Amino acid sequence: MPTAPTVGECQVWRLPMGSGHWGGFDVLDQDERERHGRFLRAADRDRYQAAHVGVRLLLGHYLGVPPAELRFSRHCRHCGAGHGKPVVEWPATTLDFSLTHSGDWVGLAVAAEPVGLDVQELAEGTEVAALSSTVLAPAELRWWAGQPAETARTAFFGYWARKEALLKATGHGLAVPMSTITLTPPDVPAQLVEWSGDRPLDGPVRLYDLDAGPGYMAAVAVLTTEPVRITQAEFSGTTLSGEPRPAG
């Protein structure tokens, strides 16, 4: 069975979609069940189920409490409002987590330091040229404009995944424009070059690209000064062998 990450470790789990992997909804609270029921498309319901049942099962296992008894908070650590990144409110823990989904990829990152995870599907319908000035900083735009067409699209989504992961780790979200963040190009190891946003960066950050398979770009960010060991695996309701699964 998996063990909780310690300082210097980050676990990235892919959560498979489909009710057969999770065996029911009894671990979700009333608000989560209502939100799940409001999705009109089956694929959206499956993504929500995978993310929210998966995170409860895994964190409940790590923290030694029934998954349904976990409580989460969205208090922003910068301003105190209720729009922040979800964190475990009870029981008390130093573990942090980040959820993401794109296409049929649903992911969960867990670490002992603040963490952010993002996956981007290389969707053909996305007009990357129209979005480039919103996502890319001036130096990145200059680099990106010089790339051949066959690699420019992949590079754009690589930048996007890295920046989303970073902003999830810091908890800033949309409050800090991505165009104020300069990173190394996606063809070299991920690293923060410049943070010029009005809001200060929480501390040193480590950025890592992930292998999310064909058609996807992914990255994880951890707020720490030291290198982080990243592991990737699949997690579902059957991963916790020997523990009861949610009732169907």
Order of alpha helices (4+ residues) and beta strands (2+ residues): beta-alpha-alpha-beta-beta-beta-beta-beta-alpha-alpha-alpha-beta-beta-beta-beta-beta
